[in-house]
Amino acid sequence: MMFSDIYVTAATLEEAKSIARAIVEEKLGACVNISPIKSLYRWKGSIEEDEEYALSIKTKSSLVDKVAARVRQLHSYENPCIISFTIESGSSAYLDWIHEETL
């Protein structure tokens, strides 16, 4: 079984919590960590600087596409950051827990 950590940014804490709650309630992710971040990026020709919230979604790799689709449905951004990283190794008990808590 393969596992992934999906990185997503959100505009507000409320949006981040709403996305996280949906992902966990729908068993698309076992856990979502939310952290405040400062972002500097180029958007439509200008350099922008914002406070955002980063989500780290732990899930099965087989669910990455479903998580990404659900995030896009819930997200306010035109082009949200949704990036998946494969978890190469980890605590077997933790990885078993992710397996048990997701579809």
BADOPA-480555 format. One record per atom (N, C-alpha, C, O, CB): atom name; x, y, z. Coordinates in steps of 0.001 Angstrom, whole numbers. Glycine has a CB too. Layout:
N
NODE  name        x        y        z
NODE    CA        X        Y        Z
...
// end
This chain:
103
NODE  name        x        y        z
NODE     N      860    -1180        0
NODE    CA        0        0        0
NODE     C      897     1231        0
NODE     O     1865     1313      757
NODE    CB     -974        5     1235
NODE     N      563     2179     -855
NODE    CA     1306     3440     -948
NODE     C      493     4552     -295
NODE     O     -737     4545     -328
NODE    CB     1627     3794    -2431
NODE     N     1211     5512      303
NODE    CA      562     6638      970
NODE     C     1138     7945      443
NODE     O     2265     7989      -51
NODE    CB      735     6547     2505
NODE     N      347     9009      555
NODE    CA      760    10321       61
NODE     C      396    11404     1057
NODE     O     -503    11244     1883
NODE    CB      119    10616    -1299
NODE     N     1118    12511      958
NODE    CA      831    13729     1707
NODE     C      516    14782      643
NODE     O     1349    15070     -217
NODE    CB     2054    14166     2662
NODE     N     -676    15349      704
NODE    CA    -1105    16328     -284
NODE     C    -1035    17711      352
NODE     O    -1633    17957     1399
NODE    CB    -2544    16018     -803
NODE     N     -299    18610     -296
NODE    CA     -116    19986      166
NODE     C    -1090    20885     -580
NODE     O    -1133    20892    -1810
NODE    CB     1355    20463      -45
NODE     N    -1869    21641      184
NODE    CA    -2863    22559     -381
NODE     C    -2742    23874      370
NODE     O    -2487    23869     1574
NODE    CB    -4327    21974     -281
NODE     N    -2920    25005     -313
NODE    CA    -2995    26285      381
NODE     C    -4414    26826      263
NODE     O    -5114    26575     -717
NODE    CB    -1964    27299     -197
NODE     N    -4824    27581     1297
NODE    CA    -6165    28168     1329
NODE     C    -6064    29624     1764
NODE     O    -5115    30013     2445
NODE    CB    -7103    27373     2283
NODE     N    -7043    30419     1370
NODE    CA    -7028    31860     1624
NODE     C    -7268    32217     3080
NODE     O    -6686    33177     3586
NODE    CB    -8061    32534      776
NODE     N    -8117    31457     3759
NODE    CA    -8483    31791     5134
NODE     C    -8467    30535     6000
NODE     O    -8494    29411     5498
NODE    CB    -9875    32461     5182
NODE     N    -8422    30752     7303
NODE    CA    -8495    29625     8228
NODE     C    -9843    28922     8084
NODE     O    -9908    27694     8140
NODE    CB    -8283    30097     9687
NODE     N   -10900    29675     7901
NODE    CA   -12231    29080     7756
NODE     C   -12289    28170     6533
NODE     O   -12836    27069     6597
NODE    CB   -13303    30178     7648
NODE     N   -11720    28637     5413
NODE    CA   -11704    27809     4209
NODE     C   -10858    26551     4432
NODE     O   -11256    25454     4040
NODE    CB   -11164    28614     3009
NODE     N    -9704    26714     5056
NODE    CA    -8831    25569     5324
NODE     C    -9552    24536     6197
NODE     O    -9498    23339     5919
NODE    CB    -7524    26035     6010
NODE     N   -10220    25001     7243
NODE    CA   -10946    24095     8133
NODE     C   -12114    23424     7428
NODE     O   -12393    22250     7673
NODE    CB   -11447    24848     9353
NODE     N   -12795    24148     6563
NODE    CA   -13920    23584     5811
NODE     C   -13445    22471     4876
NODE     O   -14064    21410     4795
NODE    CB   -14635    24685     5004
NODE     N   -12350    22724     4179
NODE    CA   -11780    21704     3287
NODE     C   -11322    20501     4107
NODE     O   -11615    19358     3755
NODE    CB   -10590    22285     2464
NODE     N   -10607    20755     5192
NODE    CA   -10089    19674     6038
NODE     C   -11226    18814     6581
NODE     O   -11161    17585     6537
NODE    CB    -9262    20250     7202
NODE     N   -12261    19462     7089
NODE    CA   -13389    18720     7661
NODE     C   -14043    17828     6609
NODE     O   -14339    16666     6884
NODE    CB   -14428    19689     8251
NODE     N   -14273    18359     5407
NODE    CA   -14887    17564     4338
NODE     C   -14013    16363     3984
NODE     O   -14520    15253     3825
NODE    CB   -15125    18433     3089
NODE     N   -12726    16576     3861
NODE    CA   -11803    15498     3486
NODE     C   -11816    14381     4528
NODE     O   -11855    13201     4178
NODE    CB   -10375    16048     3319
NODE     N   -11782    14756     5810
NODE    CA   -11766    13747     6879
NODE     C   -13137    13084     7017
NODE     O   -13221    11861     7139
NODE    CB   -11348    14387     8224
NODE     N   -14216    13881     6999
NODE    CA   -15560    13300     7123
NODE     C   -15867    12331     5991
NODE     O   -16533    11318     6203
NODE    CB   -16611    14403     7150
NODE     N   -15388    12634     4796
NODE    CA   -15652    11788     3627
NODE     C   -14648    10648     3494
NODE     O   -14676     9903     2513
NODE    CB   -15635    12628     2364
NODE     N   -13763    10512     4474
NODE    CA   -12753     9444     4525
NODE     C   -11795     9472     3333
NODE     O   -11257     8440     2932
NODE    CB   -13438     8093     4585
NODE     N   -11590    10668     2773
NODE    CA   -10608    10831     1700
NODE     C    -9212    11039     2276
NODE     O    -8213    10803     1596
NODE    CB   -10990    12013      794
NODE     N    -9146    11476     3511
NODE    CA    -7885    11654     4220
NODE     C    -8076    11266     5672
NODE     O    -9158    11441     6233
NODE    CB    -7377    13112     4102
NODE     N    -7025    10739     6279
NODE    CA    -7105    10337     7683
NODE     C    -6868    11513     8614
NODE     O    -7402    11556     9722
NODE    CB    -6097     9235     7977
NODE     N    -6065    12470     8158
NODE    CA    -5659    13591     9000
NODE     C    -5306    14765     8102
NODE     O    -4752    14594     7017
NODE    CB    -4458    13207     9915
NODE     N    -5637    15965     8577
NODE    CA    -5227    17180     7872
NODE     C    -4631    18133     8896
NODE     O    -5297    18515     9857
NODE    CB    -6432    17844     7112
NODE     N    -3381    18513     8690
NODE    CA    -2740    19537     9527
NODE     C    -2908    20876     8833
NODE     O    -2803    20969     7610
NODE    CB    -1218    19217     9776
NODE     N    -3171    21920     9622
NODE    CA    -3348    23267     9081
NODE     C    -2339    24182     9760
NODE     O    -2240    24211    10986
NODE    CB    -4815    23785     9294
NODE     N    -1585    24935     8945
NODE    CA     -567    25855     9471
NODE     C     -662    27200     8769
NODE     O     -883    27253     7559
NODE    CB      851    25262     9302
NODE     N     -494    28305     9527
NODE    CA     -450    29619     8872
NODE     C      872    29787     8134
NODE     O     1920    29361     8619
NODE    CB     -638    30761     9907
NODE     N      818    30413     6953
NODE    CA     2023    30651     6154
NODE     C     1948    32034     5514
NODE     O      873    32627     5425
NODE    CB     2192    29553     5064
NODE     N     3083    32540     5073
NODE    CA     3154    33746     4258
NODE     C     3586    33306     2868
NODE     O     4555    32560     2720
NODE    CB     4147    34818     4868
NODE     N     2877    33761     1863
NODE    CA     3163    33341      491
NODE     C     3514    34548     -366
NODE     O     2898    35609     -262
NODE    CB     1961    32589     -112
NODE     N     4495    34365    -1194
NODE    CA     4908    35359    -2186
NODE     C     4890    34639    -3527
NODE     O     5549    33611    -3688
NODE    CB     6346    35980    -1861
NODE     N     4140    35171    -4493
NODE    CA     3967    34460    -5756
NODE     C     3611    35434    -6872
NODE     O     3187    36564    -6629
NODE    CB     2882    33379    -5624
NODE     N     3798    34963    -8100
NODE    CA     3420    35748    -9275
NODE     C     2045    35271    -9719
NODE     O     1821    34072    -9880
NODE    CB     4479    35607   -10435
NODE     N     1124    36211    -9916
NODE    CA     -219    35868   -10379
NODE     C     -688    36912   -11374
NODE     O     -803    38093   -11047
NODE    CB    -1209    35762    -9193
NODE     N     -959    36464   -12596
NODE    CA    -1464    37319   -13666
NODE     C     -613    38577   -13852
NODE     O    -1132    39686   -13984
NODE    CB    -2902    37709   -13379
NODE     N      712    38373   -13857
NODE    CA     1637    39449   -14156
NODE     C     2097    40295   -12981
NODE     O     2969    41147   -13146
NODE    CB     1030    40317   -15130
NODE     N     1533    40081   -11803
NODE    CA     1971    40860   -10637
NODE     C     2515    39940    -9560
NODE     O     2163    38764    -9471
NODE    CB      812    41705   -10077
NODE     N     3377    40515    -8753
NODE    CA     3881    39777    -7601
NODE     C     2951    40069    -6429
NODE     O     2711    41225    -6080
NODE    CB     5370    40169    -7267
NODE     N     2439    39010    -5835
NODE    CA     1486    39090    -4731
NODE     C     2139    38576    -3455
NODE     O     3042    37741    -3499
NODE    CB      202    38286    -5050
NODE     N     1677    39077    -2337
NODE    CA     2142    38603    -1033
NODE     C      909    38496     -145
NODE     O      185    39473       45
NODE    CB     3237    39569     -403
NODE     N      674    37300      397
NODE    CA     -526    37048     1190
NODE     C     -224    36167     2382
NODE     O      764    35434     2411
NODE    CB    -1602    36407      335
NODE     N    -1103    36260     3362
NODE    CA    -1131    35279     4436
NODE     C    -2123    34216     3999
NODE     O    -3243    34526     3592
NODE    CB    -1525    35925     5832
NODE     N    -1706    32969     4086
NODE    CA    -2545    31846     3695
NODE     C    -2442    30766     4773
NODE     O    -1779    30934     5796
NODE    CB    -2126    31288     2295
NODE     N    -3120    29661     4503
NODE    CA    -3064    28504     5392
NODE     C    -2687    27290     4555
NODE     O    -3270    27045     3499
NODE    CB    -4428    28280     6135
NODE     N    -1706    26535     5038
NODE    CA    -1255    25330     4349
NODE     C    -1929    24119     4985
NODE     O    -1989    23993     6208
NODE    CB      297    25197     4405
NODE     N    -2428    23241     4143
NODE    CA    -3013    21991     4593
NODE     C    -2087    20856     4181
NODE     O    -1559    20849     3070
NODE    CB    -4443    21791     4010
NODE     N    -1896    19912     5068
NODE    CA    -1125    18707     4793
NODE     C    -2076    17531     5027
NODE     O    -2426    17212     6163
NODE    CB      179    18612     5705
NODE     N    -2482    16894     3925
NODE    CA    -3506    15849     3965
NODE     C    -2833    14486     3813
NODE     O    -2195    14211     2797
NODE    CB    -4575    16067     2846
NODE     N    -2979    13636     4830
NODE    CA    -2401    12291     4769
NODE     C    -3456    11314     4271
NODE     O    -4553    11228     4824
NODE    CB    -1856    11850     6160
NODE     N    -3104    10566     3202
NODE    CA    -4072     9676     2575
NODE     C    -3375     8536     1851
NODE     O    -2147     8474     1793
NODE    CB    -4958    10449     1607
NODE     N    -4175     7644     1303
NODE    CA    -3657     6598      422
NODE     C    -3339     7224     -935
NODE     O    -4053     8119    -1386
NODE    CB    -4683     5421      272
NODE     N    -2296     6770    -1574
NODE    CA    -1948     7288    -2898
NODE     C    -3068     7052    -3909
NODE     O    -3241     7841    -4838
NODE    CB     -657     6639    -3394
NODE     N    -3819     5984    -3736
NODE    CA    -4923     5687    -4658
NODE     C    -6051     6714    -4569
NODE     O    -6909     6760    -5450
NODE    CB    -5476     4300    -4374
NODE     N    -6063     7545    -3509
NODE    CA    -7112     8550    -3329
NODE     C    -6689     9962    -3744
NODE     O    -7492    10890    -3653
NODE    CB    -7545     8567    -1891
NODE     N    -5458    10140    -4193
NODE    CA    -4945    11477    -4514
NODE     C    -5832    12203    -5519
NODE     O    -6156    13373    -5313
NODE    CB    -3526    11376    -5061
NODE     N    -6231    11542    -6594
NODE    CA    -7059    12205    -7601
NODE     C    -8424    12598    -7038
NODE     O    -8943    13663    -7371
NODE    CB    -7240    11295    -8816
NODE     N    -9005    11761    -6197
NODE    CA   -10297    12079    -5578
NODE     C   -10159    13251    -4611
NODE     O   -11023    14127    -4567
NODE    CB   -10862    10847    -4841
NODE     N    -9077    13271    -3837
NODE    CA    -8837    14386    -2916
NODE     C    -8683    15676    -3715
NODE     O    -9294    16690    -3378
NODE    CB    -7571    14129    -2040
NODE     N    -7879    15644    -4762
NODE    CA    -7657    16834    -5585
NODE     C    -8967    17343    -6178
NODE     O    -9214    18549    -6178
NODE    CB    -6654    16530    -6706
NODE     N    -9803    16450    -6681
NODE    CA   -11083    16849    -7256
NODE     C   -11985    17476    -6194
NODE     O   -12655    18474    -6459
NODE    CB   -11779    15642    -7900
NODE     N   -12005    16900    -5006
NODE    CA   -12849    17434    -3936
NODE     C   -12343    18797    -3475
NODE     O   -13138    19703    -3227
NODE    CB   -12895    16458    -2749
NODE     N   -11026    18945    -3359
NODE    CA   -10456    20246    -2979
NODE     C   -10853    21297    -4007
NODE     O   -11249    22401    -3633
NODE    CB    -8907    20163    -2857
NODE     N   -10754    20979    -5290
NODE    CA   -11140    21941    -6334
NODE     C   -12605    22345    -6213
NODE     O   -12945    23503    -6456
NODE    CB   -10880    21350    -7724
NODE     N   -13477    21411    -5841
NODE    CA   -14899    21731    -5661
NODE     C   -15119    22709    -4504
NODE     O   -15992    23575    -4577
NODE    CB   -15700    20448    -5415
NODE     N   -14334    22571    -3445
NODE    CA   -14539    23346    -2221
NODE     C   -13755    24649    -2181
NODE     O   -14046    25518    -1360
NODE    CB   -14167    22517    -1038
NODE     N   -12774    24796    -3047
NODE    CA   -11798    25878    -2961
NODE     C   -12277    27160    -3632
NODE     O   -12994    27125    -4632
NODE    CB   -10498    25441    -3581
NODE     N   -11866    28295    -3062
NODE    CA   -12242    29599    -3624
NODE     C   -11291    30070    -4727
NODE     O   -11655    30944    -5514
NODE    CB   -12286    30638    -2523
NODE     N   -10083    29509    -4798
NODE    CA    -9111    29968    -5787
NODE     C    -9447    29449    -7179
NODE     O    -9979    28351    -7341
NODE    CB    -7706    29527    -5393
NODE     N    -9124    30263    -8178
NODE    CA    -9259    29862    -9574
NODE     C    -8307    28706    -9898
NODE     O    -8650    27806   -10665
NODE    CB    -8985    31060   -10506
NODE     N    -7111    28740    -9307
NODE    CA    -6082    27737    -9572
NODE     C    -5402    27358    -8251
NODE     O    -4288    27809    -7984
NODE    CB    -5034    28269   -10606
NODE     N    -6058    26534    -7422
NODE    CA    -5485    26223    -6112
NODE     C    -4225    25366    -6206
NODE     O    -4067    24547    -7111
NODE    CB    -6512    25516    -5260
NODE     N    -3340    25583    -5243
NODE    CA    -2149    24739    -5105
NODE     C    -2595    23391    -4556
NODE     O    -3129    23312    -3450
NODE    CB    -1070    25405    -4169
NODE     N    -2377    22340    -5322
NODE    CA    -2652    20968    -4881
NODE     C    -1473    20136    -5374
NODE     O    -1364    19843    -6564
NODE    CB    -4054    20414    -5440
NODE     N     -596    19761    -4454
NODE    CA      620    19031    -4821
NODE     C      715    17780    -3951
NODE     O      537    17846    -2735
NODE    CB     1897    19929    -4655
NODE     N      992    16658    -4575
NODE    CA     1068    15392    -3852
NODE     C     2509    14909    -3751
NODE     O     3268    14961    -4719
NODE    CB      204    14330    -4538
NODE     N     2869    14440    -2561
NODE    CA     4181    13850    -2308
NODE     C     3978    12420    -1826
NODE     O     3165    12174     -936
NODE    CB     4990    14685    -1261
NODE     N     4704    11487    -2404
NODE    CA     4636    10107    -1949
NODE     C     5388     9975     -634
NODE     O     6495    10492     -483
NODE    CB     5213     9144    -3011
NODE     N     4782     9283      307
NODE    CA     5439     8998     1589
NODE     C     6289     7750     1373
NODE     O     5762     6660     1148
NODE    CB     4384     8793     2771
NODE     N     7588     7917     1443
NODE    CA     8506     6803     1178
NODE     C     8557     5801     2323
NODE     O     8663     4596     2094
NODE    CB     9898     7334      911
NODE     N     8482     6297     3553
NODE    CA     8501     5411     4707
NODE     C     7921     6163     5898
NODE     O     7742     7380     5853
NODE    CB     9946     4904     5010
NODE     N     7635     5430     6949
NODE    CA     7087     6037     8151
NODE     C     6766     4968     9173
NODE     O     6978     3776     8950
NODE    CB     5839     6859     7826
NODE     N     6255     5421    10286
NODE    CA     5843     4503    11348
NODE     C     4787     3552    10795
NODE     O     3768     3997    10266
NODE    CB     5296     5283    12587
NODE     N     5020     2264    10911
NODE    CA     4058     1305    10361
NODE     C     2707     1436    11060
NODE     O     1668     1263    10422
NODE    CB     4591     -136    10499
NODE     N     2701     1736    12345
NODE    CA     1433     1912    13063
NODE     C      677     3126    12517
NODE     O     -545     3079    12378
NODE    CB     1685     2073    14584
NODE     N     1392     4212    12209
NODE    CA      751     5413    11666
NODE     C      213     5152    10267
NODE     O     -905     5553     9945
NODE    CB     1739     6588    11639
NODE     N     1002     4484     9439
NODE    CA      562     4176     8083
NODE     C     -625     3218     8100
NODE     O    -1530     3341     7274
NODE    CB     1714     3578     7272
NODE     N     -631     2264     9031
NODE    CA    -1780     1383     9186
NODE     C    -3022     2186     9559
NODE     O    -4118     1903     9077
NODE    CB    -1498      311    10248
NODE     N    -2847     3189    10421
NODE    CA    -3951     4036    10844
NODE     C    -4520     4803     9639
NODE     O    -5738     4887     9477
NODE    CB    -3487     5019    11948
NODE     N    -3635     5364     8793
NODE    CA    -4109     6049     7579
NODE     C    -4935     5082     6736
NODE     O    -6006     5433     6240
NODE    CB    -2912     6610     6749
NODE     N    -4428     3872     6582
NODE    CA    -5136     2845     5799
NODE     C    -6532     2587     6363
NODE     O    -7501     2514     5606
NODE    CB    -4327     1532     5779
NODE     N    -6642     2450     7676
NODE    CA    -7906     2142     8329
NODE     C    -8908     3286     8272
NODE     O   -10115     3046     8244
NODE    CB    -7657     1771     9752
NODE     N    -8429     4517     8254
NODE    CA    -9292     5690     8355
NODE     C    -9696     6298     7013
NODE     O   -10386     7317     6981
NODE    CB    -8611     6727     9169
NODE     N    -9276     5690     5913
NODE    CA    -9617     6198     4590
NODE     C   -10340     5115     3786
NODE     O   -10308     3931     4121
NODE    CB    -8347     6676     3843
NODE     N   -10990     5569     2713
NODE    CA   -11726     4638     1841
NODE     C   -10841     3549     1273
NODE     O   -11317     2695      525
NODE    CB   -12378     5392      707
// end
